[in-house]
Amino acid sequence: MTTDTTTAFFRHNQLTGEQYEWVARLVYEHSRINLGSNKLDLLSSRLSKRIRVLGMQGFDDYIRLLKSTEGPEELANLVDVVSTNHTHFFREIQHFQFLENRALPEISKHLNGESFRIWSAASSSGEEPYSLGITLYDFFAAHPQMAWSITATDISTRILDKARKAIYSEERLGPVGRERTQRYFQKGTGDWNGYFRVKKFLREKVVFHHVNLLQPSYPFSHLFHIIFCRNVMIYFDRATQEDLVGRLYKRLHPGGYLMVGHSESLTGLKHSFRPVQPAVYRKEP
């Protein structure tokens, strides 16, 4: 599209109320993400970009695609579009401080040779699991005999591909700090000048899986000592939130901790966790 055509597209193409309700219902049925009734402008803007990539003329064409035999394949892209993947290294730093100062020292005393496992349940483009990896590498440097691993999952296949590549612009590494950047990142050269890649030894500690948190089962059977599931529940209705919290509880070791986003809370939900501090909950031993 030319610039004028693109401008006109965004100005005159909005989902109708009926179209919005149909797409929102499809998204909910597939992912349990509840768009609610006030995201029409946001969804119109995001779908416009997808429509331009596909070379379509408008929302009618896109909805016809979703209803066609090719619809199931496009559905994954639709979920990618509506999922918010904004994140950065050491986001909500209080969780990493709690992990370093309390959870890791406490849990590591009782491992008895067992591997320490942590789950980044909404890993997005990788900043969270790699931040966890940095924290664990620093802590276990004094305990080299202890084994540990990180499982990272997300509903978006596109964002998981980006996370596996582990390449980030220099400005994204500000919260990491100079010393840790030198230790855990490789500086790009040539065409990759201004970019850094997570070093191989850290990348190998993170195993990524494509997972819808509400799917019938997960591609792993072991329990975790820590689960980070942050800024996910805000997209779900109450019944779905309670379903998810119950699933996470079952995946935690007794004595393990669940971290949720600072804008989230389990208050008002039926659950078995004990609150520890804002956005931190524990499964009693």
Secondary structure, DSSP 8 states (H G I E B T S, - for coil): --HHHHHHHHHH----HHHHHHHHHHHHHHH-----SS-HHHHHHHHHHHHHHHT-SSHHHHHHHHHSTTHHHHHHHHHHHHS-----TT-SHHHHHHIIIIIHHHHHTT-TT--EEEEETT-TTTHHHHHHHHHHHHHHTT-TT--EEEEEEES-HHHHHHHHHTEEEGGGGGGG-HHHHHHHEEE--GGGTTEEEE-HHHHTTEEEEE--TTSSS-S--S-EEEEE--S-GGGS-HHHHHHHHHHHHHTEEEEEEEE--TT---TTS----EEEETTEEE---
